[in-house]
Amino acid sequence: MTSIVKYIGDLRCESEHLQSGSIIKTDPPTDNNGKGEMFSPTDLCATSLAQCMLTTIAILGRDRNLNIDGSYAEVTKIMIPKPRKIGEIICELYFKGEFSDDEKSFIKETALNCPVALSLHPELKKTVHFNYDK
C-alpha cells in the first residue's frame, strides 16, 4: 500500500504516505467550492508532472554526470468544464548551467517520457518549454 487518504470534512482530504509518514492535505480551488488554501487534487496532478520530469532527468542524468541542481519548473494548470478536468498542463522548465546539444536532447527526451507524462491521458495537452540559463 502506498498511502491512506482520509476525508477530514469541509471538502478536504488528508493523505499519509505510509513509507515516510509525510502528510499532504488538499482543498478544492475557489472556483469549485473550496477555500483554495492548499493544493487541490488537480494541482497535485499538474505539479507531479513537473516533479517527475525533474526527478527522472536527475536520476537518469547521473550516469552522464549531468547536474541539474538549481533547476526548477513553473507549472500552470488549465481546467476545462463539462466534464470538469485538466485540459492542459504548462511546464516551464528552467535549467541552470551550460549544456551541450546532446545533453539538451537527453533532457527533453527524458522529461517528455517520464512516468507521470506517460501515465496521463493522451488527450491531456502537455505543453513543455525548456529554458537554459548560462
C-alpha positions as CSV (number, residue, x, y, z in Angstrom):
1,M,0.0,0.0,0.0
2,T,1.2,3.5,-0.9
3,S,-1.0,5.8,1.1
4,I,-4.1,6.3,3.2
5,V,-6.5,9.1,2.2
6,K,-9.0,10.3,4.7
7,Y,-11.8,12.7,4.1
8,I,-11.5,15.2,7.0
9,G,-14.5,17.3,6.3
10,D,-15.1,20.8,4.9
11,L,-14.3,19.3,1.4
12,R,-10.7,18.5,2.5
13,C,-8.7,15.3,2.5
14,E,-5.5,14.3,4.3
15,S,-3.2,11.8,2.7
16,E,-0.4,10.0,4.5
17,H,2.5,8.5,2.7
18,L,2.9,5.2,4.5
19,Q,6.6,4.7,4.0
20,S,7.7,8.1,5.3
21,G,4.7,9.3,7.3
22,S,4.6,12.6,5.4
23,I,1.2,14.2,5.2
24,I,-0.5,16.2,2.3
25,K,-3.8,17.9,2.8
26,T,-5.9,19.1,-0.2
27,D,-8.6,21.7,-0.6
28,P,-10.7,22.3,-3.7
29,P,-10.0,25.5,-5.6
30,T,-12.2,28.5,-5.0
31,D,-13.9,28.0,-8.4
32,N,-15.0,24.6,-7.2
33,N,-16.5,25.3,-3.8
34,G,-13.2,25.2,-1.9
35,K,-11.2,27.8,0.0
36,G,-8.1,27.4,-2.1
37,E,-5.9,27.3,1.0
38,M,-4.0,24.2,-0.1
39,F,-3.1,22.3,-3.2
40,S,-6.2,20.8,-4.8
41,P,-6.0,17.2,-6.2
42,T,-5.7,18.6,-9.7
43,D,-2.9,21.0,-8.6
44,L,-1.1,17.9,-7.3
45,C,-1.6,16.1,-10.6
46,A,-0.1,19.0,-12.6
47,T,2.7,19.6,-10.1
48,S,3.5,15.9,-10.2
49,L,4.3,16.1,-13.9
50,A,7.0,18.7,-13.3
51,Q,8.4,16.9,-10.3
52,C,8.6,13.7,-12.2
53,M,10.3,15.3,-15.2
54,L,13.0,16.9,-13.0
55,T,13.5,13.8,-10.8
56,T,13.7,11.5,-13.8
57,I,16.3,13.8,-15.5
58,A,18.3,13.8,-12.3
59,I,18.2,10.0,-11.9
60,L,19.0,9.1,-15.5
61,G,21.4,12.0,-15.8
62,R,23.7,10.6,-13.1
63,D,25.2,8.1,-15.5
64,R,26.0,11.1,-17.8
65,N,27.4,13.2,-15.0
66,L,24.6,15.6,-15.7
67,N,24.0,18.0,-12.8
68,I,20.7,19.9,-12.8
69,D,21.0,21.3,-9.3
70,G,19.1,24.6,-9.0
71,S,16.8,23.8,-11.9
72,Y,13.1,24.4,-11.4
73,A,9.7,24.4,-13.0
74,E,6.8,26.8,-13.2
75,V,3.5,25.0,-13.6
76,T,0.2,26.3,-14.9
77,K,-2.9,24.1,-14.8
78,I,-5.8,24.9,-17.1
79,M,-9.1,23.4,-16.3
80,I,-11.9,22.9,-18.7
81,P,-15.6,22.4,-18.0
82,K,-18.1,19.6,-18.9
83,P,-16.7,17.3,-17.8
84,R,-14.5,19.3,-15.4
85,K,-11.0,18.1,-15.8
86,I,-7.5,19.3,-16.5
87,G,-7.3,20.4,-20.1
88,E,-3.7,21.5,-20.3
89,I,-0.6,21.5,-18.1
90,I,2.0,24.0,-19.0
91,C,5.5,23.4,-17.6
92,E,8.2,26.0,-18.0
93,L,11.4,24.1,-17.1
94,Y,14.5,26.2,-16.2
95,F,17.9,24.6,-16.1
96,K,20.9,26.3,-14.5
97,G,24.3,25.8,-16.1
98,E,25.7,25.1,-19.6
99,F,24.5,22.0,-21.5
100,S,25.6,20.6,-24.8
101,D,23.1,20.0,-27.6
102,D,23.3,16.2,-26.8
103,E,22.6,16.9,-23.2
104,K,19.6,19.2,-24.1
105,S,18.3,16.4,-26.3
106,F,18.6,13.9,-23.5
107,I,16.9,16.3,-21.1
108,K,14.0,16.9,-23.4
109,E,13.5,13.2,-24.3
110,T,13.7,12.2,-20.7
111,A,11.3,14.8,-19.5
112,L,8.7,14.1,-22.1
113,N,8.8,10.3,-21.3
114,C,8.9,10.4,-17.5
115,P,6.5,8.0,-15.8
116,V,3.9,10.7,-15.0
117,A,3.9,12.0,-18.5
118,L,3.4,8.5,-19.8
119,S,0.6,7.9,-17.3
120,L,-1.5,10.9,-18.1
121,H,-4.3,10.5,-20.7
122,P,-3.1,11.2,-24.2
123,E,-5.8,13.8,-24.7
124,L,-4.4,15.9,-21.9
125,K,-2.3,18.6,-23.5
126,K,1.1,18.8,-22.0
127,T,3.0,22.0,-23.1
128,V,6.6,21.9,-22.0
129,H,9.2,24.6,-22.6
130,F,12.9,24.1,-21.9
131,N,14.8,27.2,-20.8
132,Y,18.5,27.2,-20.3
133,D,20.4,29.8,-18.2
134,K,24.1,30.1,-18.9
